């Protein structure tokens, strides 16, 4: 190694390069990215111009069951990904994560509406009707009463029906 010795910590900064820890963090990040990509739908991944070796490794993923073999497999895919266009890969994964966050936020909002309506929260019904003016009010009230009864009895059927009704109503109101 042709590094010059410095008084403070042994080597000059220009000649160091990334530390072993930094290199390991980058490898682990690539392995996590490989796991994430393996869980994505093939149609989404086809937008990337991946090499044949990377496709072969991704296609092989479902058949690997052993946890140790799976760990080696993620390392193999990570090594293959280093040769790919990482900007496109990161953009695709970021888009997928953004869609998942939005979908989760939407489901949480629906769950809050359902909880408020079942709890007979002051103004929840009128707020929902304001948010979805074309909603069938009679059917909504019937579903709320049934959900309240079923919740007291510990049954999940009517609250599920209410949730589906709220989801469909909000989706139809946002399409307009």
Secondary structure as GFF3:
##gff-version 3
##sequence-region A 1 176
A	DSSP	three_ten_helix	13	15	.	.	.	ID=ss1
A	DSSP	alpha_helix	20	38	.	.	.	ID=ss2
A	DSSP	alpha_helix	42	45	.	.	.	ID=ss3
A	DSSP	alpha_helix	52	60	.	.	.	ID=ss4
A	DSSP	three_ten_helix	61	63	.	.	.	ID=ss5
A	DSSP	alpha_helix	67	81	.	.	.	ID=ss6
A	DSSP	alpha_helix	86	118	.	.	.	ID=ss7
A	DSSP	alpha_helix	124	131	.	.	.	ID=ss8
A	DSSP	alpha_helix	137	153	.	.	.	ID=ss9
A	DSSP	alpha_helix	157	175	.	.	.	ID=ss10
###
